[in-house]
């Protein structure tokens, strides 16, 4: 907030002071929270059937439930009148792709992560995009329900088990929210 005050004082002996107060007031944003079955440390989501995040290479190739994790973005205390929420996903993608998040640890090669609305795996969200067609634009019912359900899937980048190497996978993701 910017606050400016100016004083206009009259001649000596006068008791009149005129104060002009100016401010830039902006609307508050929604409070965002993350929920998931495999949530660790507030914002870390694991894959697999337990909190250790163990996924077999065959699960990734076969697209089993162990290679997918579900999570929700929840909103509360949104300003009155918010009718559009946009979420941009910023992350390092694998070379040549706009939708596959790269492993930041350098282990577990030939594996990436894709993001999509739960039940809509054919419509992957693009990374680092400003185009509304490529990002998460919350639907009216999601805003009224104050929740959007998403999923992430580990995928084999090379398409075969031969290229997969075992190891730890981590994919940092920054979500940027805008409101209208």
C-alpha positions as CSV (number, residue, x, y, z in Angstrom):
1,X,0.0,0.0,0.0
2,X,1.3,3.4,-0.8
3,X,0.4,6.2,1.6
4,X,1.2,9.8,0.8
5,X,0.5,12.7,3.1
6,X,1.0,16.4,2.3
7,X,0.7,19.2,4.8
8,X,-0.4,22.7,3.8
9,X,0.4,25.0,6.8
10,X,-0.9,28.5,7.0
11,X,1.0,31.5,8.3
12,X,2.4,31.6,11.9
13,X,-0.2,31.8,14.5
14,X,-2.8,29.9,12.5
15,X,-4.1,26.6,13.9
16,X,-5.4,25.2,10.6
17,X,-3.7,22.1,9.0
18,X,-5.0,20.6,5.8
19,X,-3.9,16.9,5.3
20,X,-4.4,15.0,2.1
21,X,-4.1,11.3,2.4
22,X,-3.8,9.1,-0.7
23,X,-3.6,5.3,-0.9
24,X,-3.5,2.6,-3.5
25,X,-5.9,0.0,-2.2
26,X,-5.9,-3.4,-3.8
27,X,-8.2,-6.4,-3.4
28,X,-7.0,-9.3,-1.4
29,X,-6.5,-12.7,-3.1
30,X,-7.9,-16.0,-2.2
31,X,-6.3,-18.2,0.4
32,X,-5.0,-21.4,-1.4
33,X,-4.4,-24.7,0.2
34,X,-3.3,-28.1,-1.2
35,X,-4.8,-31.4,-0.1
36,X,-3.7,-34.9,-1.2
37,X,-3.7,-38.4,0.2
38,X,0.1,-38.6,-0.1
39,X,0.9,-35.1,1.2
40,X,4.2,-34.6,3.0
41,X,5.5,-31.4,4.6
42,X,2.7,-29.2,3.5
43,X,3.4,-29.1,-0.2
44,X,5.2,-32.3,-1.2
45,X,3.0,-34.9,-3.0
46,X,4.4,-38.4,-3.4
47,X,3.5,-41.1,-5.8
48,X,3.0,-44.8,-5.0
49,X,0.8,-46.5,-2.5
50,X,2.6,-45.2,0.6
51,X,4.3,-42.0,1.9
52,X,7.7,-43.4,0.7
53,X,6.6,-42.8,-2.9
54,X,7.9,-46.1,-4.2
55,X,6.8,-46.7,-7.8
56,X,8.0,-49.6,-9.9
57,X,9.3,-49.0,-13.4
58,X,6.6,-51.3,-14.8
59,X,3.9,-49.2,-13.1
60,X,5.2,-46.2,-15.0
61,X,5.2,-48.0,-18.3
62,X,1.8,-49.6,-17.7
63,X,0.2,-46.4,-16.3
64,X,-1.1,-48.2,-13.2
65,X,-2.6,-46.3,-10.2
66,X,0.8,-46.3,-8.5
67,X,2.2,-44.0,-11.2
68,X,-0.6,-41.4,-10.6
69,X,-1.4,-39.2,-7.7
70,X,-4.4,-37.1,-7.0
71,X,-4.5,-33.7,-5.3
72,X,-6.8,-30.7,-4.9
73,X,-6.3,-27.0,-4.9
74,X,-8.7,-25.4,-2.4
75,X,-9.7,-21.7,-2.1
76,X,-11.2,-19.8,0.8
77,X,-11.8,-16.1,1.6
78,X,-11.9,-15.0,-2.0
79,X,-13.0,-11.4,-2.6
80,X,-16.6,-11.0,-3.6
81,X,-17.1,-11.1,-7.3
82,X,-14.2,-13.3,-8.3
83,X,-15.5,-15.2,-11.3
84,X,-12.3,-16.3,-13.0
85,X,-9.2,-18.0,-11.4
86,X,-6.3,-18.9,-13.6
87,X,-3.5,-21.2,-12.5
88,X,-0.2,-21.2,-14.4
89,X,2.3,-24.1,-13.8
90,X,5.9,-23.0,-13.9
91,X,8.5,-25.8,-14.0
92,X,11.5,-27.0,-16.0
93,X,10.2,-29.2,-18.8
94,X,12.1,-31.9,-20.6
95,X,13.8,-30.8,-23.8
96,X,11.3,-30.7,-26.7
97,X,8.1,-30.8,-24.5
98,X,5.9,-28.1,-23.1
99,X,3.9,-30.5,-20.9
100,X,6.4,-32.9,-19.2
101,X,8.1,-31.7,-16.0
102,X,11.8,-32.8,-15.8
103,X,13.4,-34.5,-12.9
104,X,15.4,-31.9,-11.0
105,X,17.6,-34.5,-9.2
106,X,19.3,-36.0,-12.2
107,X,18.4,-39.5,-11.1
108,X,15.7,-41.7,-12.5
109,X,16.3,-40.7,-16.1
110,X,13.7,-40.9,-18.9
111,X,10.9,-40.2,-16.4
112,X,8.8,-37.1,-16.3
113,X,5.5,-35.8,-14.7
114,X,2.4,-34.5,-16.5
115,X,-0.5,-32.6,-14.9
116,X,-4.2,-32.6,-15.8
117,X,-7.7,-32.2,-14.3
118,X,-8.7,-35.4,-12.6
119,X,-10.4,-37.6,-15.2
120,X,-9.1,-35.6,-18.2
121,X,-5.7,-37.2,-18.9
122,X,-5.9,-36.4,-22.6
123,X,-5.8,-32.6,-21.8
124,X,-2.4,-32.0,-20.3
125,X,-1.6,-28.6,-18.9
126,X,1.3,-26.8,-20.5
127,X,4.2,-25.5,-18.5
128,X,5.4,-21.8,-18.4
129,X,2.5,-20.7,-20.6
130,X,0.4,-17.6,-20.6
131,X,-2.1,-18.9,-23.0
132,X,-5.5,-19.6,-21.4
133,X,-6.0,-22.7,-23.6
134,X,-2.9,-24.3,-22.0
135,X,-3.3,-23.5,-18.3
136,X,-5.8,-24.3,-15.6
137,X,-8.7,-21.9,-15.9
138,X,-11.1,-22.8,-13.1
139,X,-14.6,-23.7,-14.1
140,X,-17.6,-21.9,-12.5
141,X,-18.6,-25.0,-10.5
142,X,-15.0,-25.4,-9.3
143,X,-15.0,-21.8,-8.0
144,X,-18.4,-22.2,-6.3
145,X,-17.2,-25.5,-4.8
146,X,-13.9,-23.8,-3.8
147,X,-12.0,-26.8,-5.1
148,X,-10.4,-28.2,-8.3
149,X,-9.3,-31.8,-8.4
150,X,-6.1,-32.5,-10.3
151,X,-3.8,-35.4,-11.0
152,X,-0.2,-35.9,-11.8
153,X,1.3,-39.0,-13.6
154,X,4.8,-40.3,-13.9
155,X,5.5,-41.2,-17.5
156,X,8.3,-42.9,-19.4
157,X,9.8,-40.3,-21.7
158,X,11.5,-42.8,-23.9
159,X,8.5,-45.2,-24.0
160,X,10.4,-48.3,-23.0
161,X,11.7,-49.9,-19.8
162,X,15.2,-50.0,-21.3
163,X,15.6,-46.3,-21.0
164,X,14.4,-46.0,-17.5
165,X,17.0,-45.7,-14.7
166,X,16.0,-46.2,-11.1
167,X,16.5,-43.5,-8.5
168,X,14.9,-40.6,-6.8
169,X,12.5,-38.3,-8.7
170,X,11.7,-34.7,-7.7
171,X,9.9,-32.2,-9.8
172,X,9.5,-28.7,-8.3
173,X,6.5,-26.9,-9.6
174,X,5.4,-23.3,-9.0
175,X,1.7,-22.4,-9.3
176,X,0.9,-18.8,-10.1
177,X,-2.7,-17.7,-9.5
178,X,-4.5,-14.7,-11.0
179,X,-8.0,-13.5,-10.4
180,X,-10.7,-11.6,-12.3
